[in-house]
Amino acid sequence: MASISLKQIQKSFGEVEVVKGLDLEIPNGQFTVLVGPSGCGKTTTLRMIAGLETVDSGVIQIGDKDVTKLEPKDRDVAMVFQNYALYAHLSVADNIGFPLRSKGVKKEEISSRVAEVAASLGISELLKRKPKELSGGQQQRVAIGRAIIRNPQVFLFDEPLSNLDAKLRLEMRTEIIRLQRRLGTTAVYVTHDQEEAMTLSDVMVVMKDGVIKQLGKPDDIYKKPVDVFVAEFVGSPKMNLVKGHASAGNFTAQSGFQIKVDPKLSGEITLGIRPEDVKITNKDASSTQGKVEILEQLGPRAILTIQSGNQQITAVVDNENLKQITDKTNISINSHLEDHHYFETSTGKRLN
């Protein structure tokens, strides 16, 4: 196990600067997730840690060792790829044991270690099969097993679950968390799925355009996004963001939407309200009026798309609170002041 330190890492492809002076400290044993939209630099950062991409400038340390210019094989890291990267002609057992064979470990020890790793992943009965005989989830377990057997200082995961269906993604997410907690190995995981990032990470790193926008515990980022980008990116359904003018505790949007806000605010702001913080009731003259345009049932909850003037608002509501509300029902919209997020419209930065 080892900590990871990235200091002023910069990487360009031609004239395009992909990673821009990135600083990141990952403590020993921590599960860190890099998350952001396509092109934000997260995968390039991971590949630079692995040694699969060179660094234009800056320093990468794993433990107390400068690995900036070392070959991948000399960094003591194991990487799990999106496409599994299994050897088609080898059995599951041989795929898992391959890293040990390449190091000249004795056959008896390899067999013992393979059996141990396979048992921990629940794939002992698959050891004689070839990759083409496995499901996507089984192939991913084999790929993870091949990484585990090396007992590396660092695990690197490059969107390893993106090729799986929703049910398998959920199962494998749980497996990865369980394994990392049991082994205590430092892990860096890349994904574009913010829900996956929030579920897996000890610390979540939100990236955009080659820089870190916010770093912290998932719950802290969710509750206090530093700017409009993070507010909209983290959370599903995404946060309602409404531009308008605040004065004397009243907020009026450019779309005509109105609601009570913190009376200390004044001027042009962007108001943010999480869908689960939107309160709806039957029509009440003291609240903002709206009409339910779409109602999506999701078991115990429902997602409502509400039209209020020219403003569209998304709400997440428990079914027990829906009562007589259906598509096209006229309703009132409200929210608690403590649930509001306020951003400076000109810069997008958080105000409260």
WORA-V341957 format. One record per pair of residues at least 6 apart in sequence whose ideal C-beta (glycine too) atoms are under 8 Angstrom apart, sorted by the first residue. I is the first residue (numbers start at 1). J is the second residue. D is the distance in whole Angstrom. If there is no record, write none. Layout:
<<I | J | D> <I | J | D>>
//
This chain:
<<1 | 28 | 5> <1 | 29 | 6> <1 | 153 | 6> <1 | 184 | 6> <1 | 185 | 6> <1 | 186 | 6> <2 | 28 | 6> <2 | 62 | 5> <2 | 63 | 4> <2 | 76 | 8> <2 | 153 | 4> <2 | 154 | 6> <2 | 186 | 6> <3 | 25 | 7> <3 | 26 | 6> <3 | 27 | 5> <3 | 28 | 5> <3 | 61 | 8> <3 | 62 | 8> <3 | 63 | 6> <3 | 186 | 7> <4 | 24 | 8> <4 | 25 | 8> <4 | 26 | 4> <4 | 49 | 6> <4 | 60 | 8> <4 | 61 | 7> <4 | 62 | 6> <4 | 154 | 6> <4 | 186 | 6> <4 | 188 | 7> <5 | 24 | 8> <5 | 25 | 6> <5 | 26 | 8> <5 | 59 | 8> <5 | 60 | 7> <5 | 61 | 4> <6 | 22 | 6> <6 | 23 | 6> <6 | 24 | 4> <6 | 25 | 8> <6 | 45 | 7> <6 | 49 | 7> <6 | 58 | 7> <6 | 59 | 8> <6 | 60 | 6> <7 | 23 | 6> <7 | 58 | 6> <7 | 59 | 5> <7 | 60 | 8> <7 | 61 | 8> <8 | 21 | 5> <8 | 22 | 7> <8 | 23 | 6> <8 | 57 | 7> <8 | 58 | 4> <8 | 59 | 7> <9 | 19 | 6> <9 | 21 | 7> <9 | 22 | 4> <9 | 23 | 8> <9 | 24 | 8> <9 | 45 | 7> <9 | 48 | 6> <9 | 55 | 6> <9 | 57 | 8> <9 | 58 | 4> <9 | 59 | 8> <9 | 60 | 7> <10 | 17 | 7> <10 | 19 | 6> <10 | 20 | 6> <10 | 21 | 6> <10 | 22 | 8> <10 | 55 | 7> <10 | 56 | 5> <10 | 57 | 5> <10 | 58 | 6> <11 | 17 | 8> <11 | 18 | 5> <11 | 19 | 4> <11 | 41 | 8> <11 | 44 | 6> <11 | 48 | 6> <11 | 53 | 7> <11 | 54 | 8> <11 | 55 | 6> <11 | 56 | 5> <12 | 18 | 6> <12 | 56 | 6> <17 | 210 | 6> <18 | 39 | 8> <18 | 41 | 5> <18 | 44 | 5> <18 | 210 | 5> <19 | 41 | 4> <19 | 44 | 6> <19 | 45 | 6> <19 | 48 | 7> <19 | 210 | 5> <20 | 41 | 8> <20 | 209 | 7> <20 | 210 | 4> <20 | 211 | 5> <21 | 58 | 7> <21 | 211 | 8> <22 | 41 | 7> <22 | 45 | 6> <22 | 58 | 7> <22 | 210 | 7> <22 | 211 | 7> <22 | 212 | 6> <23 | 212 | 8> <24 | 45 | 8> <24 | 205 | 7> <24 | 212 | 7> <24 | 215 | 8> <26 | 32 | 5> <26 | 186 | 6> <26 | 188 | 7> <26 | 203 | 8> <27 | 186 | 8> <28 | 186 | 6> <29 | 184 | 5> <29 | 185 | 7> <29 | 186 | 6> <30 | 186 | 6> <30 | 187 | 8> <30 | 202 | 5> <30 | 203 | 6> <31 | 177 | 8> <31 | 180 | 5> <31 | 187 | 5> <31 | 189 | 7> <31 | 200 | 6> <31 | 201 | 6> <31 | 202 | 5> <31 | 203 | 8> <32 | 187 | 7> <32 | 188 | 5> <32 | 189 | 7> <32 | 201 | 6> <32 | 202 | 7> <32 | 203 | 5> <32 | 204 | 8> <32 | 205 | 6> <33 | 188 | 8> <33 | 189 | 5> <33 | 190 | 8> <33 | 191 | 6> <33 | 196 | 8> <33 | 197 | 4> <33 | 200 | 6> <33 | 201 | 4> <33 | 203 | 8> <33 | 204 | 5> <33 | 205 | 7> <34 | 42 | 4> <34 | 45 | 6> <34 | 46 | 7> <34 | 188 | 7> <34 | 189 | 7> <34 | 190 | 5> <34 | 191 | 8> <34 | 205 | 5> <34 | 207 | 6> <35 | 42 | 7> <35 | 190 | 8> <35 | 191 | 6> <35 | 192 | 7> <35 | 193 | 7> <35 | 194 | 6> <35 | 196 | 8> <35 | 197 | 4> <35 | 204 | 6> <35 | 205 | 7> <35 | 206 | 6> <35 | 207 | 7> <36 | 42 | 5> <36 | 192 | 7> <36 | 206 | 6> <36 | 207 | 4> <36 | 208 | 6> <36 | 213 | 8> <36 | 233 | 7> <37 | 192 | 6> <37 | 208 | 7> <37 | 233 | 7> <38 | 192 | 6> <39 | 209 | 8> <40 | 207 | 4> <40 | 208 | 5> <40 | 209 | 6> <40 | 210 | 7> <41 | 207 | 6> <41 | 209 | 7> <41 | 210 | 4> <41 | 211 | 8> <42 | 190 | 5> <42 | 192 | 8> <42 | 205 | 8> <42 | 207 | 5> <43 | 158 | 6> <43 | 159 | 8> <43 | 190 | 5> <44 | 53 | 6> <45 | 190 | 8> <45 | 207 | 8> <46 | 156 | 6> <46 | 158 | 6> <46 | 188 | 6> <46 | 190 | 5> <47 | 53 | 4> <47 | 158 | 8> <48 | 54 | 8> <48 | 55 | 5> <48 | 60 | 7> <49 | 60 | 6> <49 | 62 | 8> <49 | 77 | 7> <49 | 154 | 7> <49 | 156 | 6> <49 | 188 | 6> <50 | 72 | 6> <50 | 75 | 7> <50 | 77 | 6> <50 | 79 | 5> <50 | 156 | 5> <51 | 67 | 7> <51 | 70 | 6> <51 | 71 | 6> <51 | 72 | 4> <51 | 74 | 8> <51 | 75 | 5> <51 | 77 | 8> <52 | 72 | 6> <52 | 79 | 8> <55 | 68 | 6> <58 | 68 | 7> <59 | 66 | 6> <59 | 68 | 5> <60 | 66 | 7> <60 | 67 | 5> <60 | 68 | 5> <61 | 67 | 7> <62 | 75 | 6> <62 | 76 | 7> <62 | 77 | 7> <62 | 153 | 6> <62 | 154 | 6> <63 | 153 | 6> <67 | 74 | 7> <67 | 75 | 5> <75 | 154 | 8> <76 | 152 | 5> <76 | 153 | 5> <76 | 154 | 7> <77 | 152 | 5> <77 | 153 | 7> <77 | 154 | 4> <77 | 155 | 8> <77 | 156 | 6> <78 | 99 | 8> <78 | 146 | 8> <78 | 147 | 4> <78 | 148 | 7> <78 | 150 | 5> <78 | 152 | 4> <78 | 154 | 7> <78 | 155 | 6> <78 | 156 | 7> <79 | 147 | 7> <79 | 155 | 8> <79 | 156 | 4> <79 | 157 | 8> <79 | 158 | 7> <80 | 140 | 8> <80 | 143 | 5> <80 | 144 | 6> <80 | 147 | 5> <80 | 155 | 7> <80 | 156 | 7> <80 | 157 | 5> <80 | 158 | 7> <80 | 160 | 5> <81 | 143 | 7> <81 | 158 | 5> <81 | 160 | 7> <82 | 158 | 6> <82 | 159 | 5> <82 | 160 | 6> <82 | 162 | 6> <82 | 163 | 6> <83 | 163 | 7> <84 | 131 | 7> <84 | 139 | 5> <84 | 140 | 6> <84 | 142 | 7> <84 | 143 | 5> <84 | 163 | 8> <85 | 143 | 7> <86 | 95 | 5> <86 | 131 | 4> <86 | 139 | 6> <86 | 142 | 6> <86 | 143 | 6> <86 | 146 | 8> <87 | 94 | 7> <87 | 95 | 6> <87 | 98 | 7> <87 | 131 | 7> <88 | 130 | 7> <88 | 131 | 6> <88 | 132 | 6> <89 | 130 | 7> <90 | 98 | 7> <90 | 130 | 7> <90 | 131 | 8> <91 | 127 | 7> <91 | 128 | 6> <91 | 129 | 7> <91 | 130 | 6> <92 | 118 | 7> <92 | 123 | 7> <92 | 126 | 5> <92 | 127 | 5> <92 | 128 | 7> <92 | 129 | 5> <92 | 130 | 8> <92 | 131 | 8> <92 | 134 | 7> <92 | 142 | 5> <93 | 111 | 8> <93 | 114 | 5> <93 | 118 | 7> <93 | 127 | 4> <93 | 128 | 7> <94 | 101 | 8> <95 | 131 | 7> <95 | 142 | 6> <95 | 145 | 8> <95 | 146 | 6> <96 | 114 | 5> <96 | 117 | 6> <96 | 118 | 7> <96 | 127 | 8> <96 | 142 | 6> <96 | 145 | 4> <96 | 146 | 5> <96 | 149 | 6> <97 | 110 | 5> <97 | 111 | 8> <97 | 113 | 7> <97 | 114 | 5> <97 | 149 | 7> <98 | 146 | 6> <99 | 146 | 6> <99 | 149 | 6> <99 | 150 | 5> <100 | 109 | 7> <100 | 110 | 5> <100 | 113 | 6> <100 | 149 | 6> <100 | 150 | 8> <101 | 110 | 6> <105 | 113 | 8> <113 | 149 | 6> <114 | 127 | 7> <114 | 145 | 8> <114 | 149 | 7> <115 | 124 | 7> <115 | 127 | 8> <117 | 145 | 5> <117 | 148 | 5> <117 | 149 | 5> <118 | 124 | 5> <118 | 126 | 7> <118 | 127 | 6> <118 | 145 | 6> <120 | 148 | 8> <120 | 179 | 7> <120 | 182 | 8> <121 | 141 | 5> <121 | 144 | 7> <121 | 145 | 5> <121 | 148 | 8> <121 | 175 | 7> <121 | 179 | 8> <122 | 141 | 7> <123 | 138 | 6> <123 | 141 | 5> <123 | 142 | 7> <123 | 145 | 7> <126 | 134 | 7> <126 | 138 | 6> <126 | 142 | 8> <131 | 139 | 6> <131 | 142 | 7> <134 | 142 | 7> <135 | 168 | 8> <136 | 163 | 6> <136 | 164 | 5> <136 | 165 | 8> <136 | 168 | 7> <137 | 164 | 6> <137 | 168 | 4> <137 | 171 | 7> <137 | 172 | 6> <140 | 160 | 6> <140 | 161 | 7> <140 | 163 | 8> <140 | 164 | 7> <140 | 172 | 6> <141 | 172 | 8> <141 | 175 | 7> <143 | 160 | 7> <144 | 160 | 8> <144 | 175 | 8> <144 | 176 | 7> <144 | 179 | 7> <147 | 155 | 6> <148 | 179 | 7> <148 | 183 | 7> <152 | 185 | 7> <153 | 185 | 7> <153 | 186 | 7> <154 | 185 | 7> <154 | 186 | 5> <154 | 187 | 7> <154 | 188 | 7> <155 | 180 | 7> <155 | 185 | 5> <155 | 186 | 7> <155 | 187 | 4> <155 | 188 | 7> <156 | 187 | 8> <156 | 188 | 5> <156 | 189 | 8> <157 | 176 | 7> <157 | 187 | 7> <157 | 188 | 7> <157 | 189 | 4> <157 | 190 | 7> <158 | 190 | 5> <159 | 190 | 6> <159 | 191 | 6> <159 | 192 | 7> <160 | 172 | 8> <160 | 176 | 8> <160 | 189 | 8> <161 | 168 | 8> <161 | 169 | 5> <161 | 172 | 5> <161 | 173 | 7> <161 | 191 | 8> <161 | 196 | 7> <162 | 191 | 8> <162 | 192 | 8> <162 | 193 | 8> <164 | 172 | 6> <169 | 196 | 7> <173 | 196 | 6> <173 | 199 | 6> <173 | 200 | 6> <176 | 189 | 8> <176 | 200 | 7> <177 | 199 | 8> <177 | 200 | 6> <180 | 187 | 5> <189 | 197 | 8> <189 | 200 | 6> <189 | 201 | 7> <191 | 197 | 6> <191 | 200 | 8> <194 | 233 | 6> <194 | 234 | 5> <194 | 235 | 7> <194 | 236 | 7> <195 | 236 | 6> <197 | 204 | 5> <197 | 218 | 7> <198 | 204 | 7> <198 | 218 | 4> <198 | 222 | 7> <198 | 234 | 7> <199 | 218 | 8> <201 | 218 | 6> <202 | 217 | 7> <203 | 215 | 7> <203 | 216 | 7> <203 | 217 | 6> <204 | 215 | 7> <204 | 216 | 7> <204 | 217 | 7> <204 | 218 | 5> <204 | 221 | 6> <205 | 212 | 6> <205 | 214 | 8> <205 | 215 | 5> <206 | 212 | 7> <206 | 213 | 5> <206 | 214 | 5> <206 | 215 | 7> <206 | 221 | 7> <206 | 230 | 5> <206 | 233 | 7> <206 | 234 | 7> <207 | 213 | 7> <208 | 229 | 6> <208 | 233 | 8> <213 | 226 | 7> <213 | 227 | 7> <213 | 229 | 6> <213 | 230 | 5> <214 | 221 | 6> <214 | 225 | 7> <214 | 226 | 5> <214 | 227 | 8> <214 | 230 | 5> <221 | 230 | 7> <221 | 234 | 6> <222 | 234 | 6> <222 | 235 | 6> <224 | 341 | 8> <224 | 350 | 7> <225 | 231 | 4> <225 | 234 | 6> <225 | 239 | 8> <225 | 272 | 8> <225 | 341 | 7> <225 | 350 | 7> <226 | 349 | 7> <226 | 350 | 5> <227 | 343 | 7> <227 | 347 | 8> <227 | 348 | 5> <227 | 349 | 5> <227 | 350 | 6> <228 | 241 | 6> <228 | 270 | 6> <228 | 272 | 8> <228 | 343 | 5> <228 | 348 | 4> <229 | 348 | 7> <231 | 239 | 5> <231 | 241 | 7> <231 | 272 | 5> <231 | 341 | 6> <231 | 343 | 7> <231 | 350 | 8> <232 | 238 | 5> <232 | 239 | 6> <232 | 241 | 6> <235 | 274 | 6> <235 | 275 | 8> <237 | 275 | 5> <237 | 303 | 6> <237 | 314 | 5> <237 | 316 | 7> <238 | 275 | 8> <238 | 314 | 8> <239 | 272 | 5> <239 | 273 | 7> <239 | 274 | 5> <239 | 275 | 7> <239 | 341 | 7> <240 | 272 | 7> <240 | 273 | 5> <240 | 274 | 8> <240 | 275 | 7> <240 | 278 | 7> <240 | 313 | 5> <240 | 314 | 6> <241 | 270 | 6> <241 | 271 | 7> <241 | 272 | 5> <241 | 343 | 8> <242 | 251 | 8> <242 | 253 | 5> <242 | 255 | 7> <242 | 257 | 6> <242 | 270 | 7> <242 | 271 | 5> <242 | 272 | 8> <242 | 273 | 8> <242 | 311 | 6> <243 | 253 | 6> <243 | 254 | 6> <243 | 268 | 7> <243 | 269 | 8> <243 | 270 | 5> <243 | 271 | 8> <243 | 345 | 6> <244 | 251 | 5> <244 | 252 | 5> <244 | 253 | 4> <244 | 254 | 6> <244 | 255 | 8> <244 | 257 | 7> <244 | 268 | 8> <244 | 269 | 7> <244 | 270 | 8> <244 | 271 | 7> <245 | 251 | 7> <245 | 252 | 6> <245 | 267 | 7> <245 | 268 | 6> <245 | 269 | 8> <246 | 261 | 5> <246 | 262 | 8> <246 | 265 | 4> <246 | 266 | 6> <246 | 267 | 7> <246 | 269 | 5> <246 | 271 | 8> <247 | 266 | 6> <248 | 263 | 6> <248 | 266 | 8> <249 | 260 | 6> <249 | 261 | 6> <249 | 262 | 7> <249 | 263 | 4> <250 | 258 | 7> <250 | 260 | 7> <250 | 261 | 7> <251 | 258 | 7> <251 | 259 | 5> <251 | 260 | 7> <251 | 261 | 4> <251 | 265 | 8> <251 | 269 | 8> <251 | 271 | 6> <252 | 258 | 5> <253 | 271 | 8> <253 | 309 | 8> <253 | 311 | 6> <255 | 308 | 8> <255 | 309 | 5> <255 | 310 | 4> <255 | 311 | 4> <256 | 308 | 8> <256 | 309 | 3> <256 | 310 | 6> <256 | 311 | 7> <257 | 288 | 7> <257 | 308 | 5> <257 | 309 | 6> <257 | 310 | 8> <257 | 311 | 4> <257 | 313 | 7> <258 | 288 | 6> <259 | 271 | 7> <259 | 288 | 5> <259 | 333 | 7> <259 | 334 | 7> <259 | 335 | 7> <260 | 337 | 7> <261 | 271 | 6> <261 | 337 | 7> <261 | 340 | 6> <261 | 342 | 7> <262 | 337 | 6> <262 | 340 | 7> <262 | 342 | 7> <262 | 352 | 7> <265 | 342 | 6> <265 | 351 | 7> <268 | 345 | 5> <268 | 346 | 7> <269 | 342 | 5> <269 | 343 | 7> <269 | 344 | 7> <269 | 345 | 6> <269 | 351 | 7> <270 | 342 | 7> <270 | 343 | 4> <270 | 344 | 7> <270 | 345 | 5> <270 | 348 | 7> <271 | 340 | 6> <271 | 341 | 7> <271 | 342 | 6> <271 | 343 | 8> <272 | 340 | 7> <272 | 341 | 3> <272 | 342 | 7> <272 | 343 | 6> <273 | 313 | 8> <273 | 335 | 5> <273 | 339 | 7> <273 | 340 | 6> <273 | 341 | 7> <274 | 339 | 7> <274 | 341 | 8> <275 | 303 | 7> <275 | 314 | 5> <275 | 315 | 5> <275 | 316 | 4> <276 | 315 | 8> <276 | 316 | 4> <277 | 335 | 5> <277 | 336 | 7> <277 | 339 | 4> <278 | 306 | 8> <278 | 313 | 6> <278 | 314 | 7> <278 | 315 | 4> <278 | 316 | 8> <278 | 317 | 8> <278 | 333 | 6> <278 | 334 | 8> <278 | 335 | 6> <279 | 333 | 7> <279 | 334 | 5> <279 | 335 | 6> <279 | 336 | 8> <280 | 304 | 7> <280 | 306 | 7> <280 | 315 | 6> <280 | 317 | 6> <280 | 321 | 8> <280 | 325 | 7> <280 | 331 | 5> <280 | 332 | 7> <280 | 333 | 6> <280 | 334 | 8> <281 | 287 | 7> <281 | 331 | 7> <281 | 332 | 5> <281 | 334 | 7> <282 | 323 | 8> <282 | 324 | 7> <282 | 325 | 8> <282 | 331 | 7> <282 | 332 | 7> <283 | 289 | 7> <283 | 330 | 5> <283 | 331 | 7> <283 | 332 | 6> <284 | 332 | 4> <286 | 332 | 8> <287 | 332 | 4> <287 | 333 | 6> <287 | 334 | 5> <288 | 308 | 6> <288 | 332 | 7> <288 | 333 | 5> <288 | 334 | 7> <289 | 308 | 7> <289 | 330 | 7> <289 | 331 | 8> <289 | 332 | 6> <289 | 333 | 8> <290 | 306 | 4> <290 | 307 | 6> <290 | 308 | 4> <290 | 313 | 7> <290 | 330 | 7> <290 | 331 | 6> <290 | 332 | 7> <290 | 333 | 5> <291 | 306 | 7> <291 | 307 | 5> <291 | 308 | 8> <291 | 328 | 6> <291 | 329 | 7> <291 | 330 | 5> <291 | 331 | 7> <292 | 304 | 5> <292 | 305 | 7> <292 | 306 | 6> <292 | 325 | 6> <292 | 326 | 7> <292 | 327 | 6> <292 | 328 | 6> <292 | 329 | 5> <292 | 331 | 6> <293 | 305 | 5> <293 | 306 | 7> <293 | 307 | 5> <293 | 312 | 8> <293 | 327 | 7> <293 | 328 | 8> <294 | 303 | 8> <294 | 304 | 7> <294 | 305 | 4> <294 | 327 | 7> <295 | 302 | 6> <295 | 303 | 8> <295 | 304 | 6> <295 | 305 | 8> <295 | 322 | 8> <295 | 325 | 7> <295 | 326 | 6> <295 | 327 | 5> <296 | 302 | 6> <296 | 303 | 4> <296 | 304 | 8> <296 | 305 | 8> <297 | 319 | 8> <299 | 319 | 8> <300 | 318 | 6> <300 | 319 | 6> <301 | 316 | 6> <301 | 317 | 7> <301 | 318 | 6> <301 | 319 | 7> <302 | 316 | 8> <302 | 317 | 5> <302 | 318 | 8> <302 | 319 | 6> <302 | 322 | 6> <303 | 314 | 7> <303 | 315 | 7> <303 | 316 | 6> <304 | 314 | 7> <304 | 315 | 4> <304 | 316 | 8> <304 | 317 | 6> <304 | 325 | 8> <305 | 312 | 6> <305 | 313 | 8> <305 | 314 | 6> <306 | 312 | 7> <306 | 313 | 4> <306 | 314 | 7> <306 | 315 | 6> <306 | 331 | 7> <306 | 333 | 6> <307 | 313 | 8> <308 | 333 | 6> <313 | 333 | 6> <315 | 333 | 8> <325 | 331 | 6> <340 | 352 | 7> <341 | 350 | 7> <341 | 352 | 7> <342 | 350 | 7> <342 | 351 | 4> <342 | 352 | 5> <343 | 349 | 6> <343 | 350 | 6> <343 | 351 | 6> <344 | 350 | 8> <344 | 351 | 6>>
//
